[in-house]
Amino acid sequence: MLGRKSAGAAQVQPTAPVPAQSFRFATPVVQTPGVFILAGWMWRLVRFLLVLPFRFPVAVGTVAVSVALWYFTGWLGLAVAWSIADAVLLVWWRRWPRSFRDRVALRVLAGWRWAWIYQRHWQPVLVVAGLAESYLERQYLPRIRGVTCSAWADRVRVRIVAGTSPADFQKRVTELAHGFGAPSCRVEVRGPRDVVLEFPRYDTLADPIDALPIPEEPDLAALPVGVCEDGEVWTLRLHGTHVLTVGVTGAGKGSVLWSAIRAMSSAITAGIAEVWAIDPKRMELSYGRALFARYADDGESAVALLEAAVAAMQERAERYAGRQRIHTPTTRDPFTVIVLDEVAFLTAYHPDRDIRRRAENAIATLTSQGRSVGFCVLAALQDPRKEVLNLRNLFPDKIALRLDEASQVDMVLGEGARDRGANAHLIDPELPGVGFVKLEGSPVPVRVRAAFVSDADIDHTTATAAGTGE
Ligand SMILES: Nc1ncnc2c1ncn2[C@@H]1O[C@H](COP(=O)(O)OP(=O)(O)OP(=O)(O)O)[C@@H](O)[C@H]1O
């Protein structure tokens, strides 16, 4: 009956078996002869041995020379040669430790970690993490192109499978870090199908950092405020930008503010920079009050301070109009930093609506017009949501200290920052001052720790800059 034309077209899936079908076609199963399997393994072994000298020339060369020495001179010759080589390495290590570290120690370490950590665990970790691809019943894995070690991290260069994207790795940084036993993982895209996975070997920022020395002639576009994960000094640009520091209570926002103020204190003494401080909590900035040209701690006086800053900025802009386009700090026109602790107090939490409106207007004007005439807003905030501070995009530079939620990372550092490894919501509460920043010229967020400025350090800074207070 179904075969009749009047029954209409039957809707069957092309691959589903049809019950009434009299013949079934299936691919025949052919047993591979053992000799082919053996030949395949032999070929892989030969290929491995052929590639080995090119991949590890020093290691293979050392073994080859040792075998040759043993063959031609016996054990004695080999022992003498090794003793001389050891002595040379010892002298190298003692006399030029840095070059020894870069050229010998880190290379040996990289070879060891390539073999023992990455090559050994590569397949299981990537398959379980969902980074292996299947096509026509074959499995394709990203390939390790090389491993290098720096003093604190391993960098694994990977050729990804054609048709996949680096975003697949960026989404699985947590799985990769745990899979290879690293505290974290960051993904850097170098080119088409070319990514680098960076696995720190230990947390370089685990110990607090003491207040950094005060620069005598501070570069206001690169103030030393802490340390980056790779051991470099973390410098913060203030001149020519505005900076927003975001973090939950106790995240260490105060140490960022104080490190920046401390770093520019010589410029304050010289009269070419000044700080106007707003401290609604009266606990953070009040301690170093003598350093500030102006200070406010309640809604009315804070708004008056902000409006005075706007007036000063506009007066300066009027003088510069048509004459100069770049601000150079001088005693007449000092670089002015408006430090605003807990900015949400003025823009969201203050009970007086008029104060909130005036504060928001003043901050918007300063952040949108101030940077070219030498005004900078350095603000701290606990909650980055739009309802609390809808001006956050007017701050070109942002610092994400410990945050409450994963979704807040991209709110602070911009779209994709969390995928690139800026897990600010996972920062250990025991590590105040640790955060993520984007440094100039790189989209990859860098993990940093602000130096801790104690009360004694603030006293010292105040004493150094004495005579410039209110
Ligand atoms: N960089 C740092 N290194 C080590 N410890 C720090 C650092 N910064 C802050 N701390 C410690 O963490 C505590 C909280 O820091 P801080 O008051 O700066 O946090 P906060 O983010 O400003 O919090 P809140 O918003 O509640 O004021 C400090 O008392 C200090 O002991």
The ligand as an SDF file (V2000), in Angstrom:
LIG
                    3D

 31 33  0  0  0  0  0  0  0  0999 V2000
   49.1830   45.7710   48.3010 N   0  0  0  0  0  0  0  0  0  0  0  0
   48.9470   45.1740   49.4770 C   0  0  0  0  0  0  0  0  0  0  0  0
   49.7700   44.2240   49.9060 N   0  0  0  0  0  0  0  0  0  0  0  0
   49.5260   43.6010   51.0890 C   0  0  0  0  0  0  0  0  0  0  0  0
   48.4780   43.8680   51.8910 N   0  0  0  0  0  0  0  0  0  0  0  0
   47.6280   44.8140   51.4930 C   0  0  0  0  0  0  0  0  0  0  0  0
   47.8060   45.5040   50.2590 C   0  0  0  0  0  0  0  0  0  0  0  0
   46.8050   46.3860   50.1240 N   0  0  0  0  0  0  0  0  0  0  0  0
   46.0380   46.2420   51.2030 C   0  0  0  0  0  0  0  0  0  0  0  0
   46.5140   45.3110   52.0320 N   0  0  0  0  0  0  0  0  0  0  0  0
   45.9060   44.8530   53.3020 C   0  0  0  0  0  0  0  0  0  0  0  0
   44.5170   44.6730   53.0810 O   0  0  0  0  0  0  0  0  0  0  0  0
   43.7660   45.5160   53.9340 C   0  0  0  0  0  0  0  0  0  0  0  0
   42.6150   46.1600   53.1490 C   0  0  0  0  0  0  0  0  0  0  0  0
   43.1890   47.0410   52.2100 O   0  0  0  0  0  0  0  0  0  0  0  0
   42.4540   48.3700   51.7110 P   0  0  0  0  0  0  0  0  0  0  0  0
   41.8360   49.0910   52.8650 O   0  0  0  0  0  0  0  0  0  0  0  0
   43.4040   49.1130   50.8580 O   0  0  0  0  0  0  0  0  0  0  0  0
   41.3100   47.7450   50.8570 O   0  0  0  0  0  0  0  0  0  0  0  0
   40.2190   48.5360   50.0620 P   0  0  0  0  0  0  0  0  0  0  0  0
   40.0320   47.8450   48.7950 O   0  0  0  0  0  0  0  0  0  0  0  0
   40.5530   49.9910   50.0190 O   0  0  0  0  0  0  0  0  0  0  0  0
   38.9490   48.2730   50.9820 O   0  0  0  0  0  0  0  0  0  0  0  0
   37.7610   49.2930   51.3000 P   0  0  0  0  0  0  0  0  0  0  0  0
   37.0380   49.5390   50.0290 O   0  0  0  0  0  0  0  0  0  0  0  0
   36.9410   48.5880   52.3270 O   0  0  0  0  0  0  0  0  0  0  0  0
   38.4340   50.5340   51.8500 O   0  0  0  0  0  0  0  0  0  0  0  0
   44.7420   46.5420   54.4700 C   0  0  0  0  0  0  0  0  0  0  0  0
   44.4710   46.8580   55.7990 O   0  0  0  0  0  0  0  0  0  0  0  0
   46.0740   45.8720   54.3820 C   0  0  0  0  0  0  0  0  0  0  0  0
   46.3620   45.1910   55.5880 O   0  0  0  0  0  0  0  0  0  0  0  0
  1  2  1  0
  2  3  1  0
  2  7  2  0
  3  4  2  0
  4  5  1  0
  5  6  2  0
  6  7  1  0
  6 10  1  0
  7  8  1  0
  8  9  2  0
  9 10  1  0
 10 11  1  0
 11 12  1  0
 11 30  1  0
 12 13  1  0
 13 14  1  0
 13 28  1  0
 14 15  1  0
 15 16  1  0
 16 17  2  0
 16 18  1  0
 16 19  1  0
 19 20  1  0
 20 21  2  0
 20 22  1  0
 20 23  1  0
 23 24  1  0
 24 25  2  0
 24 26  1  0
 24 27  1  0
 28 29  1  0
 28 30  1  0
 30 31  1  0
M  END
$$$$
